[in-house]
Amino acid sequence: MPQVEIDIGGRTFEVACQDGEEPFLRAAAKMLDTEASALSTQIGRMPEARMLLMAGLLLADKTAALEDKLREAEGRIEEMVYNAEMRAKREAEAEPQRVEVPVVPAEVLEMLAEVAAQSEALADAAEERIGAA
């Protein structure tokens, strides 16, 4: 288990972490150091426990504000998704558009050809009768 030295508020601490977590620990320590350094600048030297508590509380406050913003953004996204779903549902339920396609099915064409052939045969038969009379 690696030991990492971190500086927070001008003080050095040795902290153990899991293998591979060193960059995350250093990033978290840097955030805590930023808050602790700001406190030291504003208030001056204070006991280690108090400095860490105050810096942690400041970070917790910032985290809570970010969580609030995240919830608001998630709420807006949910609302947008809901509105899009309702709009799509209304469009799907709306009267379907009539689309005409100029295609005649093959069966109809065959039937029309038979009717035409029968009509021609009747016309020929009628002409023969008229000519024979």
PyMOL commands that set and color helices and strands:
alter all, ss='L'
color gray80, all
select helices_A, chain A and resi 22-43+48-93+106-132
alter helices_A, ss='H'
color red, helices_A
select strands_A, chain A and resi 3-8+11-16
alter strands_A, ss='S'
color yellow, strands_A
deselect
rebuild
show_as cartoon
